[in-house]
Amino acid sequence: MKNVLLCSLLIIAGCAAATETFRTENSYIRTMPPGQKVTAAFLQLTNISDRLCTITGGSSDIASELQIHEHQHSDGMMRMRPVAAVPVAAGETVYFQPGKLHLMLFGVEAVLRPGDVHEIRLTTDNCGVLIFSAEVRSLLKNTESMPVMNHHSAGPSAK
């Protein structure tokens, strides 16, 4: 029991001492029309570290799968395709926004109500796991005027 407690304390201390790597702003999840199980999430992600960090995937408790997607215009058509990784240089901000780069949440069983807040986790190649909160916003309102500020540490993944 003492060993379990000591290990838990060391893990918590390691996470608390982790260097802050990212700043997230304006993070939100779009509501879904009735009967749908797929939605999207958006945010502004700034790498505030001194090194390149590459987003390689993610997850959320409300979805069976999270993928990074982007829209591309090709032959007069807008197409959406998965993206394997998103490099974020030191000091750079990446915008996950409608019609561009965004997060797709598949297999959503929960009812998403405007104002609810859910956790999203993004994994990186060498900068740990970023955990942030995203508010559910309705498709029927102006979602751009509702900033949400989140400041989180990205520490080593506890897999």
Backbone bond lengths (Angstrom), bond angles and torsions (degrees), N, CA, C in turn:
res aa  C-N    CA-C-N  psi(-1)  N-CA   C-N-CA  omega(-1)  CA-C   N-CA-C  phi
1 M - - - 1.452 - - 1.520 110.61 -
2 K 1.351 115.87 -41.06 1.466 119.46 179.41 1.524 110.47 -62.55
3 N 1.348 116.55 -39.48 1.465 120.36 179.56 1.524 111.64 -64.47
4 V 1.330 117.28 -40.14 1.462 121.29 179.19 1.524 109.51 -63.94
5 L 1.335 116.78 -45.02 1.454 120.94 179.57 1.523 111.07 -63.59
6 L 1.319 117.50 -43.82 1.465 121.75 179.29 1.530 110.49 -62.47
7 C 1.320 117.58 -44.80 1.470 120.96 179.14 1.523 110.60 -62.74
8 S 1.330 117.18 -42.04 1.464 120.76 178.94 1.512 110.80 -61.36
9 L 1.326 117.00 -43.81 1.462 120.66 179.14 1.522 111.60 -63.86
10 L 1.318 117.38 -38.95 1.472 120.61 179.06 1.525 110.86 -66.54
11 I 1.321 117.67 -38.61 1.463 121.09 178.51 1.525 109.63 -65.46
12 I 1.340 117.01 -46.28 1.460 120.70 179.02 1.524 110.50 -61.43
13 A 1.316 118.09 -43.93 1.472 121.45 179.68 1.520 110.67 -62.61
14 G 1.333 117.28 -38.96 1.466 120.72 178.98 1.508 111.68 -65.04
15 C 1.329 117.37 -40.02 1.464 121.07 178.72 1.518 110.96 -69.06
16 A 1.326 116.89 -40.02 1.461 119.99 -178.39 1.519 110.87 -67.22
17 A 1.329 117.48 -29.11 1.462 121.22 -177.99 1.523 112.60 -89.92
18 A 1.322 116.82 -1.85 1.465 120.04 -178.03 1.531 110.29 -61.47
19 T 1.317 115.65 140.67 1.455 121.11 178.05 1.514 109.48 -69.50
20 E 1.309 117.33 134.44 1.461 120.45 177.94 1.524 108.67 -65.96
21 T 1.303 116.60 129.10 1.459 121.99 -174.48 1.523 113.41 -112.37
22 F 1.334 117.26 -37.60 1.460 121.36 -175.46 1.522 111.73 -127.23
23 R 1.315 114.39 154.73 1.462 121.58 168.16 1.530 105.78 -124.65
24 T 1.329 116.55 130.78 1.460 120.34 177.19 1.523 108.85 -112.36
25 E 1.327 115.02 144.55 1.459 121.38 177.91 1.517 108.87 -140.38
26 N 1.324 115.23 153.36 1.456 122.66 173.25 1.533 112.47 52.36
27 S 1.328 116.59 41.42 1.465 120.10 -179.80 1.521 110.29 -84.96
28 Y 1.335 115.27 131.87 1.458 119.10 178.12 1.515 110.98 -154.85
29 I 1.329 113.57 159.14 1.463 123.38 177.11 1.522 106.66 -114.25
30 R 1.300 116.79 133.22 1.464 122.19 -179.96 1.535 109.54 -78.65
31 T 1.343 116.75 138.36 1.469 119.79 173.92 1.524 108.64 -65.97
32 M 1.332 115.02 164.28 1.467 120.36 -179.18 1.510 110.19 -115.93
33 P 1.323 117.02 147.25 1.469 119.26 171.31 1.533 109.17 -63.74
34 P 1.328 118.29 153.25 1.468 120.81 178.87 1.530 111.66 -53.16
35 G 1.329 115.81 137.73 1.456 121.64 177.76 1.514 114.68 87.31
36 Q 1.309 118.62 -10.52 1.470 121.74 179.98 1.529 110.35 -86.67
37 K 1.325 116.69 151.59 1.461 121.70 178.89 1.528 111.50 -126.21
38 V 1.332 116.10 13.54 1.460 121.98 -179.36 1.522 108.41 -128.23
39 T 1.327 116.06 135.75 1.454 120.55 175.41 1.523 109.02 -146.32
40 A 1.302 115.91 -175.95 1.465 121.00 -178.04 1.523 110.22 -130.52
41 A 1.322 114.61 155.74 1.467 121.52 175.97 1.525 107.89 -126.70
42 F 1.323 114.89 150.07 1.460 121.94 -174.81 1.525 109.51 -136.54
43 L 1.327 116.59 154.01 1.464 121.79 178.15 1.516 109.82 -171.89
44 Q 1.312 114.37 168.42 1.460 122.37 168.24 1.519 105.44 -109.01
45 L 1.317 117.15 127.93 1.461 122.70 -175.63 1.522 109.03 -122.36
46 T 1.333 116.91 117.75 1.457 121.46 -179.72 1.519 109.52 -113.22
47 N 1.323 115.68 128.74 1.458 122.10 175.42 1.527 107.35 -83.91
48 I 1.326 117.42 108.07 1.459 121.00 -178.80 1.524 111.99 -99.69
49 S 1.336 115.92 14.16 1.461 119.96 176.55 1.529 109.34 -91.09
50 D 1.307 115.38 -176.52 1.464 120.83 179.44 1.524 112.02 -104.77
51 R 1.356 116.86 19.07 1.473 119.52 -178.82 1.522 110.93 -141.12
52 L 1.309 116.02 160.95 1.453 123.21 175.43 1.523 109.19 -67.96
53 C 1.312 116.98 132.11 1.464 122.96 174.25 1.525 107.23 -125.52
54 T 1.312 116.94 135.31 1.454 121.02 -178.81 1.518 109.98 -115.63
55 I 1.328 116.09 122.00 1.463 121.71 176.59 1.525 106.77 -74.93
56 T 1.331 116.63 125.81 1.459 120.78 -175.39 1.524 113.99 -115.14
57 G 1.319 117.47 -7.55 1.460 120.20 -179.16 1.509 110.23 166.54
58 G 1.329 114.83 -164.42 1.446 118.43 179.91 1.503 112.33 -179.76
59 S 1.340 114.72 -176.94 1.455 121.24 179.09 1.523 109.21 -160.72
60 S 1.321 114.83 166.95 1.455 122.23 174.72 1.520 107.32 -155.75
61 D 1.319 115.35 145.86 1.461 119.57 179.43 1.525 112.64 -66.23
62 I 1.315 118.33 -18.29 1.472 120.15 -178.08 1.531 112.78 -90.70
63 A 1.338 117.77 -4.72 1.472 120.75 -176.60 1.524 110.52 -130.72
64 S 1.318 115.57 146.72 1.467 119.09 175.98 1.525 111.13 -76.38
65 E 1.354 116.20 -21.35 1.463 120.41 -179.63 1.521 110.04 -153.43
66 L 1.332 116.21 142.14 1.463 122.46 173.69 1.518 107.26 -122.82
67 Q 1.331 116.77 130.85 1.461 122.04 177.12 1.522 109.07 -129.47
68 I 1.315 115.16 150.13 1.456 121.30 172.18 1.522 106.45 -89.97
69 H 1.330 117.39 130.41 1.466 122.20 -179.31 1.517 109.91 -130.17
70 E 1.327 114.89 160.78 1.461 120.16 171.68 1.518 108.71 -140.91
71 H 1.327 115.09 151.65 1.460 121.57 173.63 1.526 108.38 -92.54
72 Q 1.321 115.58 139.59 1.463 121.23 175.02 1.520 108.36 -131.72
73 H 1.311 115.12 139.40 1.467 120.24 174.69 1.527 107.59 -92.51
74 S 1.330 116.10 122.71 1.454 120.96 -177.56 1.525 108.77 -146.03
75 D 1.328 116.60 127.94 1.472 122.22 179.17 1.525 112.23 52.65
76 G 1.325 116.61 40.93 1.456 121.12 178.59 1.515 114.63 74.49
77 M 1.314 116.74 7.22 1.470 121.34 -178.76 1.522 109.42 -120.02
78 M 1.322 115.69 146.91 1.446 120.15 172.90 1.519 107.81 -94.45
79 R 1.324 116.22 125.59 1.462 121.51 -178.89 1.522 109.15 -123.00
80 M 1.329 115.04 144.92 1.449 120.58 177.55 1.524 107.79 -108.90
81 R 1.331 115.97 136.44 1.463 118.49 178.88 1.519 110.46 -142.16
82 P 1.338 117.01 149.96 1.459 120.40 177.21 1.532 111.32 -67.31
83 V 1.313 116.09 151.24 1.466 123.33 176.90 1.521 106.77 -121.26
84 A 1.319 117.72 128.23 1.464 121.48 -177.25 1.522 112.86 -70.91
85 A 1.328 117.18 -35.55 1.465 119.94 -175.82 1.526 109.60 -157.06
86 V 1.340 114.85 151.02 1.459 121.20 178.07 1.528 108.24 -127.32
87 P 1.334 117.86 106.13 1.470 119.61 177.52 1.536 110.13 -73.16
88 V 1.328 115.66 138.09 1.464 121.60 178.01 1.527 106.80 -127.76
89 A 1.326 116.26 103.61 1.461 121.60 -177.89 1.536 110.20 -67.34
90 A 1.308 115.89 157.86 1.464 121.49 177.03 1.526 109.36 -54.79
91 G 1.326 116.39 128.91 1.459 121.43 178.95 1.518 114.92 81.48
92 E 1.328 118.23 -6.21 1.464 121.56 -177.07 1.531 111.69 -86.81
93 T 1.339 116.16 148.18 1.457 122.45 173.10 1.519 108.54 -111.85
94 V 1.321 115.69 131.28 1.459 122.43 176.15 1.523 106.91 -110.70
95 Y 1.333 115.69 134.13 1.463 121.78 -177.97 1.517 109.10 -105.49
96 F 1.331 115.85 116.79 1.453 122.63 171.34 1.526 104.31 -95.33
97 Q 1.355 117.35 108.36 1.464 120.54 -171.20 1.523 110.84 -144.30
98 P 1.339 116.49 159.38 1.465 119.75 179.77 1.535 111.45 -55.59
99 G 1.335 114.63 136.53 1.459 120.47 178.42 1.515 114.46 79.23
100 K 1.299 117.70 2.22 1.477 122.78 -179.43 1.531 108.22 -134.59
101 L 1.303 116.52 -142.93 1.455 122.93 174.20 1.528 108.53 -67.40
102 H 1.355 118.18 136.08 1.459 121.39 -179.39 1.526 109.83 -159.89
103 L 1.316 116.27 170.25 1.458 122.50 177.11 1.523 108.38 -103.34
104 M 1.317 117.57 129.37 1.465 122.14 176.65 1.522 108.46 -102.55
105 L 1.321 115.47 131.90 1.456 122.92 177.72 1.522 107.71 -110.47
106 F 1.335 116.47 116.16 1.465 122.61 -177.48 1.528 110.14 -106.55
107 G 1.327 116.06 150.28 1.463 120.81 176.18 1.517 113.02 69.38
108 V 1.312 116.63 37.24 1.466 120.70 179.22 1.532 108.28 -79.26
109 E 1.311 117.09 116.28 1.465 122.40 179.53 1.523 111.46 -98.35
110 A 1.332 116.82 -24.65 1.462 121.26 -176.97 1.527 110.65 -71.56
111 V 1.319 115.82 150.84 1.457 121.12 171.83 1.527 106.15 -80.27
112 L 1.325 117.08 122.01 1.463 121.45 -178.99 1.521 108.79 -94.86
113 R 1.322 115.29 112.58 1.463 121.39 -178.46 1.520 110.05 -105.32
114 P 1.328 117.64 134.20 1.463 119.80 177.39 1.525 111.04 -51.92
115 G 1.325 114.86 133.96 1.455 121.37 -179.05 1.515 113.62 97.37
116 D 1.342 118.31 -22.44 1.463 120.32 175.50 1.529 108.66 -65.65
117 V 1.318 116.28 153.49 1.459 121.40 179.63 1.525 108.69 -124.33
118 H 1.334 116.34 133.47 1.461 121.97 179.97 1.526 109.58 -129.61
119 E 1.309 114.96 153.48 1.457 121.99 -179.08 1.528 110.96 -90.35
120 I 1.325 115.31 139.01 1.466 122.15 174.18 1.520 107.06 -125.62
121 R 1.328 116.30 140.50 1.465 122.72 177.94 1.528 108.92 -117.89
122 L 1.318 116.49 128.84 1.463 121.14 173.84 1.516 108.36 -113.25
123 T 1.329 115.74 132.41 1.462 120.68 178.50 1.524 109.50 -96.35
124 T 1.329 115.27 151.25 1.463 121.02 179.50 1.517 109.58 -127.50
125 D 1.315 115.22 168.00 1.458 120.49 179.44 1.528 111.74 -70.56
126 N 1.317 118.16 -46.32 1.465 119.87 -175.82 1.528 113.17 -144.16
127 C 1.319 117.21 18.81 1.469 120.96 -177.45 1.522 112.29 -121.27
128 G 1.311 117.71 17.99 1.453 121.08 177.05 1.512 113.49 82.14
129 V 1.316 115.33 -160.60 1.454 123.33 -178.34 1.526 108.60 -113.13
130 L 1.307 116.00 129.08 1.459 121.75 176.95 1.524 108.09 -95.89
131 I 1.320 116.75 124.42 1.454 122.30 177.64 1.524 106.98 -116.54
132 F 1.333 115.86 126.34 1.462 119.43 179.81 1.522 109.48 -143.01
133 S 1.315 115.61 162.08 1.460 122.63 178.78 1.521 109.68 -100.83
134 A 1.320 115.17 142.46 1.461 120.82 178.77 1.524 108.73 -131.48
135 E 1.318 115.65 129.91 1.454 121.91 179.44 1.527 109.83 -82.99
136 V 1.317 116.62 141.57 1.462 121.14 174.64 1.522 107.92 -78.16
137 R 1.337 115.31 130.44 1.461 121.31 179.08 1.515 110.03 -125.69
138 S 1.305 116.08 142.93 1.451 122.94 -179.14 1.523 111.20 -73.22
139 L 1.314 115.76 146.56 1.462 121.61 173.15 1.523 110.79 -70.04
140 L 1.303 116.64 -19.36 1.453 121.34 -172.36 1.522 113.94 -86.99
141 K 1.343 117.92 -9.75 1.461 121.19 179.51 1.517 109.88 -113.51
142 N 1.316 115.55 165.34 1.459 121.17 173.30 1.523 107.91 -70.47
143 T 1.320 117.70 111.23 1.455 121.49 -176.85 1.513 113.11 -90.66
144 E 1.310 118.42 -11.37 1.454 120.50 -176.43 1.526 113.00 -77.50
145 S 1.332 118.44 -16.00 1.455 120.47 -175.21 1.519 113.24 -95.09
146 M 1.328 118.18 11.67 1.452 121.12 -175.75 1.522 110.56 -118.28
147 P 1.350 118.63 79.06 1.459 119.31 -177.20 1.522 112.23 -70.54
148 V 1.328 116.28 141.46 1.458 123.36 173.93 1.518 106.50 -125.20
149 M 1.307 117.12 120.98 1.463 120.98 -179.32 1.525 108.90 -99.71
150 N 1.306 117.36 131.10 1.450 123.30 176.26 1.516 107.85 -133.68
151 H 1.297 116.76 130.59 1.459 120.77 174.86 1.529 106.35 -122.63
152 H 1.307 116.15 116.93 1.460 120.34 -176.74 1.515 110.35 -134.66
153 S 1.308 113.56 154.23 1.453 119.98 174.26 1.506 108.72 -88.37
154 A 1.284 115.35 148.16 1.451 120.54 172.23 1.505 105.61 -110.91
155 G 1.297 115.80 111.99 1.466 120.59 -179.02 1.502 109.59 -113.49
156 P 1.297 116.35 179.32 1.471 120.21 179.48 1.516 110.32 -61.02
157 S 1.289 116.02 142.89 1.451 121.84 177.88 1.519 109.22 -66.67
158 A 1.305 116.80 138.42 1.466 121.22 -179.34 1.508 109.33 -101.71
159 K 1.302 117.35 57.31 1.474 121.66 -178.71 1.504 109.99 -80.17
